[in-house]
Amino acid sequence: MAKTIKISDVHYQMLIDVGKCWRMKPDELVGELIKEAYSSKRKKK
């Protein structure tokens, strides 16, 4: 299920640039970053 979020133009451009380096689409990159942050947060507890 796709949801929309609002981010600034600068942050969106940063996301595009990182996605180009990692060869990922922006939505895939956001999902991957969220998974990593969530899993590392759960490990710390």
N, C-alpha and C positions, 0 to 999 in steps of 0.2 A: 504494500500500500504506500503510495507516494504522498509525501507531505511537503509543504513548502516552508521555508524559513527565510527570514530577511537578514541579509548581511550587507555590509557597506561595499561600495564598488571596489575599494582598495583591497578588502579581504577577498572578494571574489576573484580579482586579478591574481592575487597571491595563490589562491586555490588552483587557478588555471595553470599558473607557472609551475607549481609543484606537481600537478597532474601530468604536465608535459614531460617533466624529468622522470617520473615514475611510470609513464605511459598508462595512465588511468584517466577515466572520465571523472568529472567533478563529483557526480553523485556517488560513484563507486569509491572515490577517495574519501569523501566525508563518512561514508559507512565504515570504511576500514579504520579511519582515525577514531571514530566513536567506539568501535569494537576494542581497539587497543587500549584506549583510555578506560573503558569499563573493566576490561580484564585486569589491567594493572591496578586499578582501584580495589578490586575484590581480593587480589593477592596480598595487599598491604594489611588487610584486616586480620 
